[in-house]
Amino acid sequence: MVVAVHHLAAAQDVAAIPTLITVLGYNNPGAAVAAVDGLVALGQDAVPALLEQIDGYNYGARAWAIRAVALIGDPRALPVLLETAKGDFALSVRRAAARGLGTIDWAKLPSDQAPSSQQEVLSVLIGAAQDPEWVVRYAAMAALEGLAKALAAPETQKPPILACLQQVFHHDETPAVQARAGKALETLGELADAIN
């Protein structure tokens, strides 16, 4: 099955989108990875079908679909990513959504919508930084770094990002999450301030 999905994905044919999405629901991680790769290669063409077919009952399929739309970075996925990061019951789905909020291609959103959308993303990511699951907090740190690099209104939105990263760097209970916050601060040129 994995080989067949790899071949289907390699064809990069939009007609394969429904089949690739169906594969996300199978209990076969290798096939799902190949399907995600194929959907991501098809880019924006795959987004409407992915958003329509996100499975509310199969959390594995939902996690793979969220991962695909996150990797594509299409802003049309923002409502789904925001809602999912805020409260999906499955930690793998929340993690994928939180990470995806940091990979949005903001240039594809009308410039007058970017500041308010980024503010909403910031609010959700600050909440995700308090998630009980460390993998979600880790993803939120990576996403905050990505968001900070793309801000439309850095003068008002960057300070809360840095404050959140510094808080997690100093106080999170999980060393991996602290380290990811530190990496984000270092990338943003703020690690020295956080250490002092």
N, C-alpha and C positions, 0 to 999 in steps of 0.2 A: 504494500500500500504506500509506504513512504516513497519508494522509487517512482511510483505512478504520480503521486502528488508533486514530487520534484519536477517531473517532466511537464506536468500540467502548468505548474508555476513558471517554469522556464519558457513556456510558449508566450507568455506576456500577452494573452488574448483576453479582452474584456468579457468575452463570452464565457470564460472560465470562472468569473467572479462568483456566481451562485454556488458552483461546486466547491470552490475553495472555502467559501463561508460554511458550507455544510460540513466540510472536513473538520472545522474548528470544534464541532460538537462531538466528534468521535473521541473515545478514550485512547488516543494514540498521540503522545506528545511529539514524536518525530514527525508525524504527518502534519500535526498542527503547526509546528515550526516552519515546515516547508510551505504550508498554506499561508501563514503570516508573511513569509518572505515574498511569496507571489503576489499577495494583496498589496504589500508595501511597494513592490516594483511597479504595480499598476497605478499607484498613487491616488490622486484625487478622483479618478474614475471609480475607484472601489468604495469611496467614502459613503455615498448615499445608500448603497446596498448594505454596507456594514452597519450603518446607523439604523436602518429599517429592521435589520435581522438580529440585533443584539438580543440574545436569549435571556429572558428574565428568570428562567427556571434552571438552566444548566450553567452553573457558575464557572465551570471550566471553559465552556464555549464563550461565555461572557468575558472572561479574563483574556482569552486569546483575541477576541474581537476588539476589546479595549486596547490591548497591546498594539494591534494593527493600526487602529485609528490614531493612537498616540505616536507611533513611529512615522506615520504619514504627516502628522503635524497640521492637519487641515483645521482651520478655526470653526468650521461647521460642527465639529465634534465637541466644542466647548460646553454646551449645555449638558451633554451626556457625561463628559469627563468631570465637570463640576459636581453634578448630582452624585455620581458614583464615588468620587473621592470623599465626599461628605458623609456617606453613610451606607455603602454596600455592606452586606453582612459578611462577605467573603474577603479575607485579607488580601488574597492575591489580586482580586479585582480592584480593591481600593489602592493597592500599591501601583498597579499598572496605570490607573487613572491619575494618581498623584504625580507619577513620573511624567505622564503625558502632558500634564499642565505646564511643564517646563520646556516642552518641545514644540509648542505651537508656532507656526510660521505667521508671525504677526503682520508681515507685509501683505498677506492675503486678506486681511481684514480692513475695511475702510478706516482710514486714519482717524476719523472722528469717533470711532467706536473703540479704538485700542485702549485709551486710558481707563475708561470705565470697565471694560472687560478685564484688563490687567488688574485693576483694583479688586474685582470679584475673585480672580484667580489667587491673588495675594491673600485675601481673607480666607479662602478655602485651604491654601497651603499652610498658613499659620495654624489653622485648626488641625490639619494633618500632622503637623509637628508635635502635637500632643496625643496622637493616636496611641492606643494601648499596645499595638503591634510594632515592634522595632523596624520591620521591613517597610512599613508605610512611612514611618518617620524618616528612615533613610532615603526613601524615594522623594519625600517632601524636601529634603535638603538639596538633593540633585536638582529638583524642579525649581526651587528658589534661586539657585545659582543660574539656571537657564533663564528664568524670568528677569533676574537683575540685569543680565546682559542685553535684554531686549526692551527695556522699559521705554514707554512713550513719554512718561512724566517722571524722570529719575529723581528730580528734586524733592518730590513728595512721596514717592513710592520706595525709593531705595533705603531710606533710614529704617522703616519697619522690617524690611528684609534682613538688613544687617543685624538689627536688634534680635530678631528671631534666631538667626544663625549663631550669634554670640551666646544667647541663652542656652541653646542646645549644645554648643561646643563646651560650655562650662558645666552644664547641669544634667544632661541626659544620662540615664542609667546604663546605656549600652555603649561600650567603647566604639563599636563600628559606626554608630550614628554620630557620636562625637567627632570621630575622624572624618566622616563625610561632611559634617558642618565645617570642620577645619579646612578641608580641601576647598570647599566653596568659598570660604573667607580668603584663603590664599589666592585662588583664581581671581577673585574680585579685588585683590590688593589690600585686604583688610585684616589679614591674620596677625600682623604685628600689633595692631591696635587691640585685638581680642586677647592677646597674650598679656599685654601690659595692664 
